[in-house]
């Protein structure tokens, strides 16, 4: 059975799906791109 949605339901569903897809693509792009210079290690804070 096909569920029916109101206009507000469709808008909310599309906005949610697009936002999750955008965050997922952004995270994959951030992880898979090559990082720049590694940060300098802290000196004098450990043994």
C-alpha positions in Angstrom: 0.0 0.0 0.0 1.3 3.4 -1.0 1.3 5.9 1.9 0.1 9.4 1.2 1.9 12.4 2.5 0.7 16.0 2.9 2.7 18.8 1.3 4.4 19.5 4.6 5.4 15.8 4.9 6.9 15.8 1.4 8.9 19.0 2.1 10.2 17.6 5.4 11.1 14.3 3.8 13.0 15.9 1.0 14.8 18.4 3.2 15.8 15.6 5.6 17.0 13.4 2.8 19.0 16.2 1.1 20.6 17.3 4.3 21.7 13.8 5.2 23.1 13.2 1.7 24.9 16.6 1.8 26.5 15.8 5.2 27.5 12.3 4.0 29.1 13.6 0.8 30.9 16.3 2.8 32.3 13.8 5.3 33.4 11.4 2.6 35.1 14.2 0.7 36.8 15.5 3.9 38.1 12.0 4.8 39.2 11.0 1.3 41.0 14.3 0.3 44.7 14.3 1.0 45.6 16.2 4.1 48.1 19.0 4.1 51.0 19.3 6.5 50.6 17.3 9.7 50.3 19.5 12.8 53.4 20.1 14.9 53.8 17.8 17.9 53.5 19.4 21.3 56.9 19.8 23.0 57.4 19.4 26.7 53.9 18.2 27.6 54.8 14.5 28.0 57.6 12.2 29.2 
